[in-house]
Amino acid sequence: MRSSALGKATFLEITNISQHGFWLFYENQEYFVPFDKFPWFKNAELKQIFNVRLEGAGHFYWPDLDIDLSEKILRNPEKFQLVSRT
């Protein structure tokens, strides 16, 4: 007996980091995360940025930094006010 359809594979990766921000690749879409809009990452160590987990569909978590972001926020950062100040 065979099981029904297999689950959907998801792929999450930090593809590049520059002095201005980093690129996150998820579900065949690449998002630029600029440090001026997401200042929590600016002084983070590289290993802290690379340590990202997918907590649910379109929900990303950086445990070393205790940062949660969603795909919606990455697509439209201007629609979401910053809560933390650095």
PyMOL Python script that loads the backbone (N, CA, C, O; Angstrom):
from pymol import cmd

cmd.read_pdbstr("""\
ATOM      1  N   MET A   1       0.850  -1.177   0.000  1.00  0.00           N
ATOM      2  CA  MET A   1       0.000   0.000   0.000  1.00  0.00           C
ATOM      3  C   MET A   1       0.893   1.237   0.000  1.00  0.00           C
ATOM      4  O   MET A   1       1.862   1.315   0.755  1.00  0.00           O
ATOM      5  N   ARG A   2       0.564   2.178  -0.834  1.00  0.00           N
ATOM      6  CA  ARG A   2       1.340   3.403  -0.943  1.00  0.00           C
ATOM      7  C   ARG A   2       0.614   4.535  -0.236  1.00  0.00           C
ATOM      8  O   ARG A   2      -0.615   4.606  -0.214  1.00  0.00           O
ATOM      9  N   SER A   3       1.416   5.414   0.339  1.00  0.00           N
ATOM     10  CA  SER A   3       0.806   6.580   0.971  1.00  0.00           C
ATOM     11  C   SER A   3       0.389   7.574  -0.101  1.00  0.00           C
ATOM     12  O   SER A   3       0.823   7.489  -1.250  1.00  0.00           O
ATOM     13  N   SER A   4      -0.438   8.493   0.281  1.00  0.00           N
ATOM     14  CA  SER A   4      -0.890   9.512  -0.666  1.00  0.00           C
ATOM     15  C   SER A   4       0.243  10.495  -0.950  1.00  0.00           C
ATOM     16  O   SER A   4       1.402  10.182  -0.676  1.00  0.00           O
ATOM     17  N   ALA A   5      -0.049  11.631  -1.471  1.00  0.00           N
ATOM     18  CA  ALA A   5       0.937  12.609  -1.926  1.00  0.00           C
ATOM     19  C   ALA A   5       1.984  12.916  -0.856  1.00  0.00           C
ATOM     20  O   ALA A   5       1.686  13.013   0.334  1.00  0.00           O
ATOM     21  N   LEU A   6       3.202  13.062  -1.324  1.00  0.00           N
ATOM     22  CA  LEU A   6       4.296  13.433  -0.433  1.00  0.00           C
ATOM     23  C   LEU A   6       4.162  14.891  -0.036  1.00  0.00           C
ATOM     24  O   LEU A   6       3.517  15.678  -0.728  1.00  0.00           O
ATOM     25  N   GLY A   7       4.775  15.245   1.085  1.00  0.00           N
ATOM     26  CA  GLY A   7       4.762  16.628   1.539  1.00  0.00           C
ATOM     27  C   GLY A   7       5.582  17.516   0.618  1.00  0.00           C
ATOM     28  O   GLY A   7       6.437  17.036  -0.127  1.00  0.00           O
ATOM     29  N   LYS A   8       5.319  18.790   0.674  1.00  0.00           N
ATOM     30  CA  LYS A   8       6.010  19.768  -0.158  1.00  0.00           C
ATOM     31  C   LYS A   8       7.353  20.117   0.481  1.00  0.00           C
ATOM     32  O   LYS A   8       7.406  20.440   1.667  1.00  0.00           O
ATOM     33  N   ALA A   9       8.416  20.055  -0.280  1.00  0.00           N
ATOM     34  CA  ALA A   9       9.743  20.409   0.225  1.00  0.00           C
ATOM     35  C   ALA A   9       9.884  21.928   0.227  1.00  0.00           C
ATOM     36  O   ALA A   9       9.465  22.599  -0.716  1.00  0.00           O
ATOM     37  N   THR A  10      10.468  22.455   1.276  1.00  0.00           N
ATOM     38  CA  THR A  10      10.721  23.889   1.359  1.00  0.00           C
ATOM     39  C   THR A  10      12.215  24.113   1.485  1.00  0.00           C
ATOM     40  O   THR A  10      12.928  23.294   2.064  1.00  0.00           O
ATOM     41  N   PHE A  11      12.678  25.210   0.948  1.00  0.00           N
ATOM     42  CA  PHE A  11      14.087  25.525   0.936  1.00  0.00           C
ATOM     43  C   PHE A  11      14.267  26.928   1.472  1.00  0.00           C
ATOM     44  O   PHE A  11      13.641  27.869   0.984  1.00  0.00           O
ATOM     45  N   LEU A  12      15.119  27.077   2.477  1.00  0.00           N
ATOM     46  CA  LEU A  12      15.398  28.368   3.105  1.00  0.00           C
ATOM     47  C   LEU A  12      16.901  28.527   3.198  1.00  0.00           C
ATOM     48  O   LEU A  12      17.594  27.646   3.708  1.00  0.00           O
ATOM     49  N   GLU A  13      17.412  29.656   2.705  1.00  0.00           N
ATOM     50  CA  GLU A  13      18.853  29.857   2.707  1.00  0.00           C
ATOM     51  C   GLU A  13      19.188  31.342   2.702  1.00  0.00           C
ATOM     52  O   GLU A  13      18.515  32.132   2.041  1.00  0.00           O
ATOM     53  N   ILE A  14      20.220  31.720   3.434  1.00  0.00           N
ATOM     54  CA  ILE A  14      20.810  33.048   3.313  1.00  0.00           C
ATOM     55  C   ILE A  14      21.817  32.913   2.181  1.00  0.00           C
ATOM     56  O   ILE A  14      22.770  32.142   2.290  1.00  0.00           O
ATOM     57  N   THR A  15      21.617  33.653   1.094  1.00  0.00           N
ATOM     58  CA  THR A  15      22.456  33.447  -0.086  1.00  0.00           C
ATOM     59  C   THR A  15      23.630  34.407  -0.174  1.00  0.00           C
ATOM     60  O   THR A  15      24.630  34.095  -0.821  1.00  0.00           O
ATOM     61  N   ASN A  16      23.529  35.576   0.467  1.00  0.00           N
ATOM     62  CA  ASN A  16      24.612  36.562   0.380  1.00  0.00           C
ATOM     63  C   ASN A  16      24.434  37.592   1.486  1.00  0.00           C
ATOM     64  O   ASN A  16      23.318  37.856   1.932  1.00  0.00           O
ATOM     65  N   ILE A  17      25.546  38.167   1.919  1.00  0.00           N
ATOM     66  CA  ILE A  17      25.519  39.244   2.909  1.00  0.00           C
ATOM     67  C   ILE A  17      26.457  40.338   2.418  1.00  0.00           C
ATOM     68  O   ILE A  17      27.568  40.058   1.967  1.00  0.00           O
ATOM     69  N   SER A  18      26.004  41.587   2.509  1.00  0.00           N
ATOM     70  CA  SER A  18      26.838  42.735   2.143  1.00  0.00           C
ATOM     71  C   SER A  18      26.824  43.727   3.292  1.00  0.00           C
ATOM     72  O   SER A  18      26.217  43.472   4.332  1.00  0.00           O
ATOM     73  N   GLN A  19      27.484  44.841   3.108  1.00  0.00           N
ATOM     74  CA  GLN A  19      27.491  45.869   4.153  1.00  0.00           C
ATOM     75  C   GLN A  19      26.132  46.547   4.294  1.00  0.00           C
ATOM     76  O   GLN A  19      25.898  47.264   5.267  1.00  0.00           O
ATOM     77  N   HIS A  20      25.235  46.328   3.336  1.00  0.00           N
ATOM     78  CA  HIS A  20      23.916  46.967   3.346  1.00  0.00           C
ATOM     79  C   HIS A  20      22.780  46.052   3.803  1.00  0.00           C
ATOM     80  O   HIS A  20      21.698  46.533   4.138  1.00  0.00           O
ATOM     81  N   GLY A  21      23.012  44.748   3.819  1.00  0.00           N
ATOM     82  CA  GLY A  21      21.969  43.813   4.205  1.00  0.00           C
ATOM     83  C   GLY A  21      22.286  42.405   3.735  1.00  0.00           C
ATOM     84  O   GLY A  21      23.427  42.095   3.393  1.00  0.00           O
ATOM     85  N   PHE A  22      21.273  41.562   3.720  1.00  0.00           N
ATOM     86  CA  PHE A  22      21.479  40.190   3.260  1.00  0.00           C
ATOM     87  C   PHE A  22      20.283  39.719   2.449  1.00  0.00           C
ATOM     88  O   PHE A  22      19.207  40.315   2.493  1.00  0.00           O
ATOM     89  N   TRP A  23      20.493  38.631   1.704  1.00  0.00           N
ATOM     90  CA  TRP A  23      19.472  38.054   0.847  1.00  0.00           C
ATOM     91  C   TRP A  23      19.028  36.722   1.428  1.00  0.00           C
ATOM     92  O   TRP A  23      19.851  35.871   1.765  1.00  0.00           O
ATOM     93  N   LEU A  24      17.722  36.554   1.540  1.00  0.00           N
ATOM     94  CA  LEU A  24      17.123  35.325   2.044  1.00  0.00           C
ATOM     95  C   LEU A  24      16.322  34.693   0.909  1.00  0.00           C
ATOM     96  O   LEU A  24      15.458  35.338   0.314  1.00  0.00           O
ATOM     97  N   PHE A  25      16.614  33.433   0.615  1.00  0.00           N
ATOM     98  CA  PHE A  25      15.928  32.708  -0.453  1.00  0.00           C
ATOM     99  C   PHE A  25      14.947  31.733   0.166  1.00  0.00           C
ATOM    100  O   PHE A  25      15.318  30.918   1.011  1.00  0.00           O
ATOM    101  N   TYR A  26      13.683  31.820  -0.260  1.00  0.00           N
ATOM    102  CA  TYR A  26      12.629  30.949   0.273  1.00  0.00           C
ATOM    103  C   TYR A  26      11.572  30.746  -0.802  1.00  0.00           C
ATOM    104  O   TYR A  26      11.093  31.709  -1.400  1.00  0.00           O
ATOM    105  N   GLU A  27      11.210  29.488  -1.046  1.00  0.00           N
ATOM    106  CA  GLU A  27      10.131  29.150  -1.979  1.00  0.00           C
ATOM    107  C   GLU A  27      10.310  29.833  -3.342  1.00  0.00           C
ATOM    108  O   GLU A  27       9.386  30.469  -3.850  1.00  0.00           O
ATOM    109  N   ASN A  28      11.490  29.697  -3.921  1.00  0.00           N
ATOM    110  CA  ASN A  28      11.804  30.252  -5.237  1.00  0.00           C
ATOM    111  C   ASN A  28      11.686  31.770  -5.307  1.00  0.00           C
ATOM    112  O   ASN A  28      11.476  32.329  -6.383  1.00  0.00           O
ATOM    113  N   GLN A  29      11.820  32.430  -4.173  1.00  0.00           N
ATOM    114  CA  GLN A  29      11.756  33.889  -4.111  1.00  0.00           C
ATOM    115  C   GLN A  29      12.928  34.371  -3.264  1.00  0.00           C
ATOM    116  O   GLN A  29      13.215  33.801  -2.211  1.00  0.00           O
ATOM    117  N   GLU A  30      13.603  35.418  -3.723  1.00  0.00           N
ATOM    118  CA  GLU A  30      14.713  35.966  -2.943  1.00  0.00           C
ATOM    119  C   GLU A  30      14.301  37.328  -2.401  1.00  0.00           C
ATOM    120  O   GLU A  30      13.776  38.170  -3.130  1.00  0.00           O
ATOM    121  N   TYR A  31      14.550  37.532  -1.106  1.00  0.00           N
ATOM    122  CA  TYR A  31      14.200  38.775  -0.425  1.00  0.00           C
ATOM    123  C   TYR A  31      15.476  39.449   0.038  1.00  0.00           C
ATOM    124  O   TYR A  31      16.363  38.794   0.585  1.00  0.00           O
ATOM    125  N   PHE A  32      15.578  40.763  -0.177  1.00  0.00           N
ATOM    126  CA  PHE A  32      16.695  41.527   0.368  1.00  0.00           C
ATOM    127  C   PHE A  32      16.254  42.093   1.705  1.00  0.00           C
ATOM    128  O   PHE A  32      15.189  42.703   1.806  1.00  0.00           O
ATOM    129  N   VAL A  33      17.060  41.894   2.718  1.00  0.00           N
ATOM    130  CA  VAL A  33      16.771  42.362   4.076  1.00  0.00           C
ATOM    131  C   VAL A  33      17.780  43.465   4.383  1.00  0.00           C
ATOM    132  O   VAL A  33      18.881  43.176   4.852  1.00  0.00           O
ATOM    133  N   PRO A  34      17.420  44.735   4.123  1.00  0.00           N
ATOM    134  CA  PRO A  34      18.363  45.831   4.330  1.00  0.00           C
ATOM    135  C   PRO A  34      18.518  46.178   5.812  1.00  0.00           C
ATOM    136  O   PRO A  34      17.549  46.197   6.572  1.00  0.00           O
ATOM    137  N   PHE A  35      19.759  46.449   6.196  1.00  0.00           N
ATOM    138  CA  PHE A  35      20.028  46.774   7.600  1.00  0.00           C
ATOM    139  C   PHE A  35      19.359  48.079   8.036  1.00  0.00           C
ATOM    140  O   PHE A  35      19.050  48.237   9.217  1.00  0.00           O
ATOM    141  N   ASP A  36      19.128  49.016   7.114  1.00  0.00           N
ATOM    142  CA  ASP A  36      18.487  50.263   7.521  1.00  0.00           C
ATOM    143  C   ASP A  36      17.010  50.057   7.874  1.00  0.00           C
ATOM    144  O   ASP A  36      16.459  50.812   8.675  1.00  0.00           O
ATOM    145  N   LYS A  37      16.372  49.053   7.290  1.00  0.00           N
ATOM    146  CA  LYS A  37      14.972  48.761   7.622  1.00  0.00           C
ATOM    147  C   LYS A  37      14.842  47.690   8.707  1.00  0.00           C
ATOM    148  O   LYS A  37      13.810  47.603   9.372  1.00  0.00           O
ATOM    149  N   PHE A  38      15.872  46.887   8.885  1.00  0.00           N
ATOM    150  CA  PHE A  38      15.888  45.814   9.887  1.00  0.00           C
ATOM    151  C   PHE A  38      17.179  45.933  10.708  1.00  0.00           C
ATOM    152  O   PHE A  38      18.078  45.102  10.574  1.00  0.00           O
ATOM    153  N   PRO A  39      17.271  46.971  11.560  1.00  0.00           N
ATOM    154  CA  PRO A  39      18.530  47.293  12.256  1.00  0.00           C
ATOM    155  C   PRO A  39      19.011  46.235  13.250  1.00  0.00           C
ATOM    156  O   PRO A  39      20.166  46.273  13.673  1.00  0.00           O
ATOM    157  N   TRP A  40      18.154  45.302  13.624  1.00  0.00           N
ATOM    158  CA  TRP A  40      18.543  44.267  14.585  1.00  0.00           C
ATOM    159  C   TRP A  40      19.659  43.389  14.042  1.00  0.00           C
ATOM    160  O   TRP A  40      20.416  42.795  14.810  1.00  0.00           O
ATOM    161  N   PHE A  41      19.763  43.305  12.721  1.00  0.00           N
ATOM    162  CA  PHE A  41      20.767  42.450  12.091  1.00  0.00           C
ATOM    163  C   PHE A  41      22.104  43.164  11.857  1.00  0.00           C
ATOM    164  O   PHE A  41      23.117  42.505  11.622  1.00  0.00           O
ATOM    165  N   LYS A  42      22.119  44.476  11.918  1.00  0.00           N
ATOM    166  CA  LYS A  42      23.292  45.253  11.499  1.00  0.00           C
ATOM    167  C   LYS A  42      24.575  44.861  12.219  1.00  0.00           C
ATOM    168  O   LYS A  42      25.617  44.731  11.576  1.00  0.00           O
ATOM    169  N   ASN A  43      24.532  44.673  13.505  1.00  0.00           N
ATOM    170  CA  ASN A  43      25.735  44.346  14.268  1.00  0.00           C
ATOM    171  C   ASN A  43      25.811  42.871  14.657  1.00  0.00           C
ATOM    172  O   ASN A  43      26.616  42.483  15.504  1.00  0.00           O
ATOM    173  N   ALA A  44      24.973  42.063  14.036  1.00  0.00           N
ATOM    174  CA  ALA A  44      24.959  40.628  14.334  1.00  0.00           C
ATOM    175  C   ALA A  44      26.174  39.953  13.698  1.00  0.00           C
ATOM    176  O   ALA A  44      26.687  40.402  12.673  1.00  0.00           O
ATOM    177  N   GLU A  45      26.614  38.886  14.316  1.00  0.00           N
ATOM    178  CA  GLU A  45      27.681  38.081  13.741  1.00  0.00           C
ATOM    179  C   GLU A  45      27.120  37.289  12.556  1.00  0.00           C
ATOM    180  O   GLU A  45      25.925  37.001  12.501  1.00  0.00           O
ATOM    181  N   LEU A  46      27.984  36.947  11.625  1.00  0.00           N
ATOM    182  CA  LEU A  46      27.546  36.199  10.444  1.00  0.00           C
ATOM    183  C   LEU A  46      26.841  34.906  10.829  1.00  0.00           C
ATOM    184  O   LEU A  46      25.804  34.570  10.256  1.00  0.00           O
ATOM    185  N   LYS A  47      27.392  34.181  11.793  1.00  0.00           N
ATOM    186  CA  LYS A  47      26.778  32.905  12.184  1.00  0.00           C
ATOM    187  C   LYS A  47      25.384  33.111  12.760  1.00  0.00           C
ATOM    188  O   LYS A  47      24.538  32.223  12.653  1.00  0.00           O
ATOM    189  N   GLN A  48      25.128  34.268  13.370  1.00  0.00           N
ATOM    190  CA  GLN A  48      23.792  34.553  13.900  1.00  0.00           C
ATOM    191  C   GLN A  48      22.793  34.807  12.771  1.00  0.00           C
ATOM    192  O   GLN A  48      21.633  34.408  12.863  1.00  0.00           O
ATOM    193  N   ILE A  49      23.243  35.464  11.720  1.00  0.00           N
ATOM    194  CA  ILE A  49      22.362  35.714  10.573  1.00  0.00           C
ATOM    195  C   ILE A  49      22.091  34.422   9.813  1.00  0.00           C
ATOM    196  O   ILE A  49      20.961  34.171   9.392  1.00  0.00           O
ATOM    197  N   PHE A  50      23.119  33.607   9.638  1.00  0.00           N
ATOM    198  CA  PHE A  50      22.953  32.346   8.907  1.00  0.00           C
ATOM    199  C   PHE A  50      22.104  31.335   9.673  1.00  0.00           C
ATOM    200  O   PHE A  50      21.554  30.414   9.068  1.00  0.00           O
ATOM    201  N   ASN A  51      21.987  31.488  10.980  1.00  0.00           N
ATOM    202  CA  ASN A  51      21.188  30.554  11.785  1.00  0.00           C
ATOM    203  C   ASN A  51      19.724  30.989  11.780  1.00  0.00           C
ATOM    204  O   ASN A  51      19.237  31.589  12.739  1.00  0.00           O
ATOM    205  N   VAL A  52      19.041  30.681  10.697  1.00  0.00           N
ATOM    206  CA  VAL A  52      17.627  31.027  10.542  1.00  0.00           C
ATOM    207  C   VAL A  52      16.827  29.742  10.399  1.00  0.00           C
ATOM    208  O   VAL A  52      17.273  28.782   9.770  1.00  0.00           O
ATOM    209  N   ARG A  53      15.646  29.741  10.988  1.00  0.00           N
ATOM    210  CA  ARG A  53      14.757  28.572  10.944  1.00  0.00           C
ATOM    211  C   ARG A  53      13.424  28.958  10.335  1.00  0.00           C
ATOM    212  O   ARG A  53      12.961  30.092  10.458  1.00  0.00           O
ATOM    213  N   LEU A  54      12.829  27.996   9.686  1.00  0.00           N
ATOM    214  CA  LEU A  54      11.469  28.174   9.177  1.00  0.00           C
ATOM    215  C   LEU A  54      10.533  27.645  10.253  1.00  0.00           C
ATOM    216  O   LEU A  54      10.499  26.443  10.517  1.00  0.00           O
ATOM    217  N   GLU A  55       9.773  28.543  10.876  1.00  0.00           N
ATOM    218  CA  GLU A  55       8.882  28.174  11.977  1.00  0.00           C
ATOM    219  C   GLU A  55       7.480  27.816  11.498  1.00  0.00           C
ATOM    220  O   GLU A  55       6.689  27.251  12.253  1.00  0.00           O
ATOM    221  N   GLY A  56       7.184  28.133  10.287  1.00  0.00           N
ATOM    222  CA  GLY A  56       5.881  27.864   9.681  1.00  0.00           C
ATOM    223  C   GLY A  56       5.922  28.444   8.285  1.00  0.00           C
ATOM    224  O   GLY A  56       6.918  29.063   7.910  1.00  0.00           O
ATOM    225  N   ALA A  57       4.895  28.268   7.522  1.00  0.00           N
ATOM    226  CA  ALA A  57       4.877  28.787   6.151  1.00  0.00           C
ATOM    227  C   ALA A  57       5.106  30.302   6.146  1.00  0.00           C
ATOM    228  O   ALA A  57       4.276  31.068   6.636  1.00  0.00           O
ATOM    229  N   GLY A  58       6.229  30.713   5.594  1.00  0.00           N
ATOM    230  CA  GLY A  58       6.531  32.138   5.490  1.00  0.00           C
ATOM    231  C   GLY A  58       6.868  32.816   6.798  1.00  0.00           C
ATOM    232  O   GLY A  58       6.795  34.042   6.884  1.00  0.00           O
ATOM    233  N   HIS A  59       7.235  32.062   7.818  1.00  0.00           N
ATOM    234  CA  HIS A  59       7.582  32.619   9.135  1.00  0.00           C
ATOM    235  C   HIS A  59       9.007  32.209   9.470  1.00  0.00           C
ATOM    236  O   HIS A  59       9.301  31.023   9.623  1.00  0.00           O
ATOM    237  N   PHE A  60       9.900  33.206   9.585  1.00  0.00           N
ATOM    238  CA  PHE A  60      11.320  32.961   9.791  1.00  0.00           C
ATOM    239  C   PHE A  60      11.726  33.376  11.203  1.00  0.00           C
ATOM    240  O   PHE A  60      11.245  34.377  11.735  1.00  0.00           O
ATOM    241  N   TYR A  61      12.621  32.590  11.797  1.00  0.00           N
ATOM    242  CA  TYR A  61      13.061  32.871  13.166  1.00  0.00           C
ATOM    243  C   TYR A  61      14.574  32.722  13.264  1.00  0.00           C
ATOM    244  O   TYR A  61      15.142  31.720  12.831  1.00  0.00           O
ATOM    245  N   TRP A  62      15.219  33.740  13.843  1.00  0.00           N
ATOM    246  CA  TRP A  62      16.638  33.727  14.121  1.00  0.00           C
ATOM    247  C   TRP A  62      16.806  33.541  15.632  1.00  0.00           C
ATOM    248  O   TRP A  62      16.736  34.518  16.377  1.00  0.00           O
ATOM    249  N   PRO A  63      17.026  32.309  16.097  1.00  0.00           N
ATOM    250  CA  PRO A  63      17.055  32.036  17.535  1.00  0.00           C
ATOM    251  C   PRO A  63      18.183  32.748  18.278  1.00  0.00           C
ATOM    252  O   PRO A  63      17.998  33.147  19.428  1.00  0.00           O
ATOM    253  N   ASP A  64      19.335  32.914  17.655  1.00  0.00           N
ATOM    254  CA  ASP A  64      20.451  33.585  18.328  1.00  0.00           C
ATOM    255  C   ASP A  64      20.166  35.061  18.573  1.00  0.00           C
ATOM    256  O   ASP A  64      20.744  35.663  19.478  1.00  0.00           O
ATOM    257  N   LEU A  65      19.288  35.641  17.782  1.00  0.00           N
ATOM    258  CA  LEU A  65      18.952  37.068  17.886  1.00  0.00           C
ATOM    259  C   LEU A  65      17.545  37.297  18.428  1.00  0.00           C
ATOM    260  O   LEU A  65      17.169  38.433  18.717  1.00  0.00           O
ATOM    261  N   ASP A  66      16.769  36.230  18.568  1.00  0.00           N
ATOM    262  CA  ASP A  66      15.373  36.283  18.990  1.00  0.00           C
ATOM    263  C   ASP A  66      14.563  37.243  18.106  1.00  0.00           C
ATOM    264  O   ASP A  66      13.867  38.135  18.589  1.00  0.00           O
ATOM    265  N   ILE A  67      14.686  37.019  16.798  1.00  0.00           N
ATOM    266  CA  ILE A  67      13.992  37.841  15.800  1.00  0.00           C
ATOM    267  C   ILE A  67      13.044  36.947  15.000  1.00  0.00           C
ATOM    268  O   ILE A  67      13.435  35.890  14.503  1.00  0.00           O
ATOM    269  N   ASP A  68      11.793  37.393  14.887  1.00  0.00           N
ATOM    270  CA  ASP A  68      10.768  36.733  14.069  1.00  0.00           C
ATOM    271  C   ASP A  68      10.370  37.694  12.953  1.00  0.00           C
ATOM    272  O   ASP A  68      10.071  38.861  13.203  1.00  0.00           O
ATOM    273  N   LEU A  69      10.371  37.198  11.733  1.00  0.00           N
ATOM    274  CA  LEU A  69       9.883  37.979  10.595  1.00  0.00           C
ATOM    275  C   LEU A  69       9.024  37.079   9.722  1.00  0.00           C
ATOM    276  O   LEU A  69       9.156  35.855   9.739  1.00  0.00           O
ATOM    277  N   SER A  70       8.152  37.703   8.968  1.00  0.00           N
ATOM    278  CA  SER A  70       7.325  36.938   8.036  1.00  0.00           C
ATOM    279  C   SER A  70       7.627  37.394   6.614  1.00  0.00           C
ATOM    280  O   SER A  70       8.226  38.446   6.388  1.00  0.00           O
ATOM    281  N   GLU A  71       7.200  36.583   5.678  1.00  0.00           N
ATOM    282  CA  GLU A  71       7.320  36.942   4.262  1.00  0.00           C
ATOM    283  C   GLU A  71       6.628  38.274   3.983  1.00  0.00           C
ATOM    284  O   GLU A  71       7.128  39.093   3.211  1.00  0.00           O
ATOM    285  N   LYS A  72       5.492  38.479   4.608  1.00  0.00           N
ATOM    286  CA  LYS A  72       4.715  39.706   4.431  1.00  0.00           C
ATOM    287  C   LYS A  72       5.527  40.940   4.839  1.00  0.00           C
ATOM    288  O   LYS A  72       5.504  41.958   4.148  1.00  0.00           O
ATOM    289  N   ILE A  73       6.234  40.846   5.946  1.00  0.00           N
ATOM    290  CA  ILE A  73       7.066  41.953   6.422  1.00  0.00           C
ATOM    291  C   ILE A  73       8.233  42.184   5.464  1.00  0.00           C
ATOM    292  O   ILE A  73       8.571  43.330   5.168  1.00  0.00           O
ATOM    293  N   LEU A  74       8.850  41.113   4.979  1.00  0.00           N
ATOM    294  CA  LEU A  74       9.986  41.260   4.064  1.00  0.00           C
ATOM    295  C   LEU A  74       9.560  41.870   2.731  1.00  0.00           C
ATOM    296  O   LEU A  74      10.328  42.613   2.120  1.00  0.00           O
ATOM    297  N   ARG A  75       8.362  41.569   2.281  1.00  0.00           N
ATOM    298  CA  ARG A  75       7.862  42.137   1.024  1.00  0.00           C
ATOM    299  C   ARG A  75       7.512  43.615   1.159  1.00  0.00           C
ATOM    300  O   ARG A  75       7.699  44.385   0.218  1.00  0.00           O
ATOM    301  N   ASN A  76       7.006  44.014   2.325  1.00  0.00           N
ATOM    302  CA  ASN A  76       6.517  45.388   2.527  1.00  0.00           C
ATOM    303  C   ASN A  76       6.952  45.942   3.880  1.00  0.00           C
ATOM    304  O   ASN A  76       6.100  46.185   4.734  1.00  0.00           O
ATOM    305  N   PRO A  77       8.243  46.148   4.103  1.00  0.00           N
ATOM    306  CA  PRO A  77       8.692  46.614   5.420  1.00  0.00           C
ATOM    307  C   PRO A  77       8.131  47.980   5.813  1.00  0.00           C
ATOM    308  O   PRO A  77       7.995  48.279   6.999  1.00  0.00           O
ATOM    309  N   GLU A  78       7.805  48.809   4.814  1.00  0.00           N
ATOM    310  CA  GLU A  78       7.278  50.143   5.106  1.00  0.00           C
ATOM    311  C   GLU A  78       5.893  50.103   5.757  1.00  0.00           C
ATOM    312  O   GLU A  78       5.471  51.089   6.361  1.00  0.00           O
ATOM    313  N   LYS A  79       5.190  48.991   5.644  1.00  0.00           N
ATOM    314  CA  LYS A  79       3.857  48.860   6.241  1.00  0.00           C
ATOM    315  C   LYS A  79       3.900  48.436   7.708  1.00  0.00           C
ATOM    316  O   LYS A  79       2.865  48.393   8.374  1.00  0.00           O
ATOM    317  N   PHE A  80       5.090  48.125   8.208  1.00  0.00           N
ATOM    318  CA  PHE A  80       5.222  47.632   9.582  1.00  0.00           C
ATOM    319  C   PHE A  80       6.180  48.511  10.354  1.00  0.00           C
ATOM    320  O   PHE A  80       7.327  48.701   9.949  1.00  0.00           O
ATOM    321  N   GLN A  81       5.710  49.047  11.465  1.00  0.00           N
ATOM    322  CA  GLN A  81       6.564  49.898  12.288  1.00  0.00           C
ATOM    323  C   GLN A  81       7.553  49.051  13.063  1.00  0.00           C
ATOM    324  O   GLN A  81       7.252  47.935  13.485  1.00  0.00           O
ATOM    325  N   LEU A  82       8.737  49.609  13.238  1.00  0.00           N
ATOM    326  CA  LEU A  82       9.731  48.940  14.073  1.00  0.00           C
ATOM    327  C   LEU A  82       9.294  49.012  15.526  1.00  0.00           C
ATOM    328  O   LEU A  82       8.790  50.041  15.975  1.00  0.00           O
ATOM    329  N   VAL A  83       9.482  47.948  16.246  1.00  0.00           N
ATOM    330  CA  VAL A  83       9.115  47.921  17.658  1.00  0.00           C
ATOM    331  C   VAL A  83      10.332  48.179  18.529  1.00  0.00           C
ATOM    332  O   VAL A  83      10.239  48.841  19.563  1.00  0.00           O
ATOM    333  N   SER A  84      11.460  47.659  18.110  1.00  0.00           N
ATOM    334  CA  SER A  84      12.688  47.794  18.873  1.00  0.00           C
ATOM    335  C   SER A  84      13.510  48.961  18.342  1.00  0.00           C
ATOM    336  O   SER A  84      13.497  49.252  17.146  1.00  0.00           O
ATOM    337  N   ARG A  85      14.210  49.610  19.226  1.00  0.00           N
ATOM    338  CA  ARG A  85      15.120  50.703  18.808  1.00  0.00           C
ATOM    339  C   ARG A  85      16.527  50.304  19.160  1.00  0.00           C
ATOM    340  O   ARG A  85      16.789  49.765  20.235  1.00  0.00           O
ATOM    341  N   THR A  86      17.456  50.582  18.219  1.00  0.00           N
ATOM    342  CA  THR A  86      18.860  50.266  18.473  1.00  0.00           C
ATOM    343  C   THR A  86      19.668  51.536  18.589  1.00  0.00           C
ATOM    344  O   THR A  86      20.879  51.480  18.803  1.00  0.00           O
TER     345      THR A  86
END
""", "prot")
cmd.dss("prot")
cmd.show_as("cartoon", "prot")
cmd.util.cbc("prot")
cmd.orient("prot")
